[in-house]
Amino acid sequence: MRVLLIFAISAVCLAQTDSRVPPEVKFKSGYINPIARPADFTSAMPWGIAIADTRVPGFEEAQVEIAEARLSCRSDGKEVVLNDDGGEVRGGLYRRIPWFGTDAHTPIPLAYSDDHAAVVLRVGQRPDQVWHFWAASHRAPLPAGHLESCTVKVRARISSGALLQIGLDYWRNSTVGYGTGGNNHEAGASDWYFPSPDWQEATFTDVPKVK
């Protein structure tokens, strides 16, 4: 699922560090890919990354609960929802050191809240892995017309010792596989979200911020 990003993005992100983010994390702050979506890429998929912070006492119990993952895109002034999943995700466990060092992965282990309203990623049980997830529903085609932006929103609760980042990939079409890595284009990712006893809305949009 991961695409190799250009060195320009890496330089920007590494310059903006946060001591709360573990050192092996490649992109320590939010970014938008300066290379625009290829014109022939006609689909999109939201994704997230959850990890344990092994520097935190009790990280073995760290978890991220996800109650909703939503992707919408704005085209010709109209907002169109592509994915809207409640309490369900798909994904895999990927190598953490080096960060996403290979596309080889194993299925992501999922647990659920008692009422099944949220999926639970018990990241403390596999702190050596990146818990990479994406929408449970199928990859959807982009809306017709002039695409202005896409926005990912994930409602999550992050326990002590866990961290969350979300983002968005554009894809060549709604059915193509990852292949050798040329079939998806990473639009960017959010800043990292940190532990809180409250539910948070993690957000990413590929509209550049006005400085």
Steps between C-alpha positions, in 0.01 A plus 500: 500500500786741562658708227859623516494877548732754346800641686346849508223378731748317719712810544202713602365246749833419661550870563177512699555255784295429810667322789176310566545314169739202520831558317457220245182656356585628154251788477466668835256774400218554253572570135337537161674344203627786280452280195138514387282196445570349156215587263431134422460402868125472549449349845592564863533322832539635856756338728645520847809399698486399865806414707606443858754727668731263685647791700174533693454283813223247446514526120412130486137598567494780240213499251319713245122476467343604170129573484483655153717550193366735234632627167329777306610691192394838370436529127341795316405648837317190622610268781476129415552222759712214368544290817314515830580202722399466861707274724665305217839516327731280296877496501829335589798499732811642330867522589573785740880507490589611243169684455292307246822336388308254284146457372490152656239490776267279698124553554418763760353340817169663587301510823171676567329697774231318697224662293699448177474873430877540481791294375792471741863493388699361793828647382678423828479129420719546189711807569758390243250552217325790327124441514401630157126505432265627233128519431296185544285591200627473144722759339262743334530693172551874524198718424468632147589859424781721624643345816584770755607296804442192710468475879544209739340501845554224755325499839739332739592458864871465565622350825824574682798362309329514157518742206292547185555662161257499205532574132379440149621321188380560147490189283513432128149355518264336749616141441874506422734335750811647660725325250856629506391824664411713198124467527446733796599858577516621858320833537648556845434438866380676814698604800527228762219470752588424861334331799185642657221349711255665261404409145683709240428581136821449305488693174704526182428703188720548198421872476824691574482721809506873438808649668 
